[in-house]
Amino acid sequence: MQPQARRSGKPVWIGLATAVAVLAGLFVLKHASQAANHASGAGFPEAKHKITVPGTLLNGQYKLDEDLSQTAGKQAIDGSYDPKTRNPQAVAARYTADSPTQPGVLVISGIYGQFKDPVASRKKMMAGAAKSESAKVAVPARDVTPPGSDTTLSCQVLTTRQGGAETTLPMCAWADENTAASIGVATAEISQQDPDSVDLTRIAETALKVRAETRQPIG
């Protein structure tokens, strides 16, 4: 019997977390680790849901600008490994709102598959973004459960400096047994806000709406 091959790769959740900001043109994170090729099949939940890339989001407010699932999304998880993640499929897309009064960009970056520990996956996405070289955490990650919801998300606020100007970028992540994604929202109003004044509950509510529109049954 041949010994199991080993490879060098970034942790899957760190790559996905940073893809949100990568797609928004903010930063790139590279992180390497040693990992085995295959995760054991024992204890994984059944694959029942997937993440889709619809033509519009938030009741048509945001229109699909580019589906990057097979490029930047796939690149974010290529060579990655997590022993509690099985059969990951990348999803990444950028949406834009062309409103003359409220222009904005919404980015979704995630995977669907089978996850043994959704809570840990959600927190790892936040931690991965926090390790960026060109963005910094202005408001540390915390759990947010919007009123009336039984879904808890992790949310934080990043800042990045471009051309001498500092930009605010809030992001929230959800994870369940089959789907996990980070949502980054950048509008003219939010990008100029003091990070401490960003309403993370509102961002979490937006992320939940995106989850409802993108998370669909398999088959």
C-alpha positions in Angstrom: 0.0 0.0 0.0 1.4 3.3 -1.0 1.8 6.0 1.7 -0.8 8.8 1.5 0.5 11.8 -0.4 0.8 15.0 1.4 0.5 18.5 0.0 1.0 22.1 1.0 -2.1 24.2 1.0 -3.9 27.1 2.7 -6.7 26.4 5.1 -9.9 26.4 3.1 -11.8 28.9 5.3 -9.0 31.5 5.3 -8.9 31.4 1.5 -12.6 31.9 1.3 -12.8 34.7 3.8 -10.2 36.7 2.0 -11.9 36.1 -1.3 -14.6 38.6 -0.3 -12.1 41.4 -0.1 -10.1 40.1 -3.1 -13.2 40.4 -5.3 -13.9 43.8 -4.0 -10.3 44.8 -5.0 -9.1 45.3 -1.4 -6.5 42.7 -0.5 -5.0 39.3 -1.0 -4.0 36.8 1.7 -1.6 33.9 1.3 -1.2 31.4 4.0 0.4 28.0 3.7 0.1 24.8 5.8 0.8 21.1 5.5 -2.3 18.8 5.2 -3.3 15.3 4.1 -5.2 14.9 0.9 -8.4 13.3 2.1 -10.9 13.8 4.9 -12.6 10.8 6.5 -16.2 10.2 5.5 -17.3 9.4 9.0 -19.6 11.8 10.7 -20.3 14.2 7.8 -23.9 15.5 7.4 -25.9 14.6 4.3 -25.5 17.1 1.4 -28.9 18.7 1.0 -28.3 22.3 0.1 -26.0 24.3 -2.3 -25.2 28.0 -2.9 -26.4 29.4 -6.2 -25.5 32.6 -8.1 -28.8 34.2 -9.1 -29.0 37.1 -11.6 -30.1 39.6 -9.0 -30.1 39.8 -5.2 -32.0 41.7 -2.6 -35.2 41.9 -4.6 -33.4 43.1 -7.7 -31.5 45.9 -6.0 -28.1 44.3 -6.9 -27.4 42.8 -10.3 -24.9 40.2 -11.1 -21.7 41.8 -12.4 -19.4 38.8 -12.6 -19.6 35.2 -11.5 -16.1 34.3 -10.4 -16.9 30.8 -9.0 -14.6 29.1 -11.5 -11.8 31.6 -11.3 -11.2 33.6 -8.1 -13.6 31.3 -6.1 -12.0 28.1 -7.2 -8.5 29.6 -6.8 -9.4 30.5 -3.2 -9.8 26.8 -2.2 -7.5 25.1 -4.7 -4.8 23.2 -2.7 -6.7 23.9 0.6 -7.7 21.4 3.2 -9.8 21.1 6.3 -10.4 17.8 8.0 -14.0 18.8 8.9 -14.9 19.8 5.3 -15.9 17.4 2.6 -16.6 17.8 -1.2 -16.2 21.7 -1.2 -17.5 23.6 -4.2 -16.6 27.2 -4.5 -19.0 30.0 -5.1 -17.9 33.6 -5.7 -19.7 36.5 -7.3 -19.7 40.3 -7.4 -23.0 42.3 -7.6 -23.5 46.0 -8.2 -26.2 48.4 -7.5 -26.3 51.2 -10.1 -28.6 53.5 -8.2 -27.5 57.1 -8.7 -28.3 57.8 -5.1 -27.1 54.6 -3.5 -24.5 52.9 -5.6 -22.8 49.9 -4.1 -21.0 46.6 -4.4 -22.0 43.3 -2.8 -19.7 40.3 -2.8 -20.4 36.8 -1.9 -17.7 34.2 -1.4 -18.3 30.8 0.0 -18.5 27.1 -0.5 -21.1 24.4 -0.3 -20.4 20.8 0.7 -20.5 18.9 3.9 -19.2 20.5 7.1 -18.8 18.8 10.5 -18.3 22.0 12.5 -20.2 25.0 11.0 -19.6 27.3 14.0 -15.8 26.8 13.7 -16.0 27.3 10.0 -17.8 30.6 10.4 -15.3 31.9 12.9 -12.4 30.8 10.7 -13.7 32.9 7.8 -13.5 36.0 10.1 -10.1 35.0 11.4 -8.8 34.5 7.8 -9.8 38.0 6.8 -8.2 39.4 9.9 -4.8 38.1 8.8 -4.7 40.2 5.6 -1.6 42.2 4.9 -3.3 45.3 3.4 -6.5 45.5 5.5 -6.9 45.7 9.2 -9.7 44.8 11.6 -11.3 47.9 13.0 -14.1 46.2 14.8 -13.3 42.6 15.9 -15.6 39.7 14.9 -18.6 39.0 17.1 -21.7 36.9 16.9 -24.8 38.6 15.7 -28.3 37.1 15.7 -30.7 39.5 14.0 -34.1 40.0 15.7 -36.6 37.4 14.7 -34.0 35.0 13.4 -32.6 31.8 14.8 -29.5 32.0 12.6 -26.3 33.4 14.2 -23.7 35.0 12.0 -20.2 36.3 12.7 -19.6 39.9 11.7 -16.6 42.3 11.7 -15.5 45.6 10.2 -12.3 45.9 8.1 -10.6 49.0 6.9 -8.2 49.4 4.0 -6.2 52.4 2.7 -6.1 53.2 -1.0 -4.7 56.4 -2.5 -4.4 57.9 1.0 -8.1 57.4 1.7 -9.4 54.9 4.3 -12.3 52.7 3.3 -14.7 50.9 5.6 -15.8 47.4 4.7 -18.1 45.4 7.0 -18.5 41.7 6.4 -20.7 38.9 7.9 -20.5 35.1 7.5 -22.9 32.3 8.0 -22.3 28.6 8.1 -24.5 25.6 8.4 -24.0 21.9 7.7 -24.0 22.4 3.9 -23.3 26.0 3.1 -21.0 28.7 4.3 -20.3 32.2 2.9 -18.9 35.6 3.7 -20.8 38.7 2.5 -19.0 42.0 2.0 -21.0 45.2 1.4 -19.5 48.4 0.1 -21.7 51.4 -0.5 -20.9 55.1 -0.8 -22.3 55.7 2.7 -20.8 52.7 4.4 -17.3 53.1 2.9 -17.1 56.6 4.6 -18.5 55.6 7.9 -16.5 55.4 11.1 -16.0 51.7 11.6 -17.4 51.9 15.2 -20.7 53.4 13.8 -21.4 50.6 11.4 -24.6 48.8 12.3 -23.5 45.2 12.2 -27.0 44.0 12.9 -28.2 45.6 9.7 -25.3 44.0 7.8 -26.2 40.7 9.3 -29.8 41.1 8.2 -28.6 41.8 4.7 -26.4 38.7 4.8 -29.4 36.6 5.9 -31.4 37.9 2.9 -28.6 36.9 0.6 -28.5 33.5 2.3 -32.2 33.1 1.7 -31.9 34.0 -2.0 -28.8 31.9 -2.7 -29.1 28.8 -0.5 -31.2 26.2 -2.4 -32.0 22.5 -2.1 -29.8 20.2 -4.2 -31.8 18.7 -7.0 
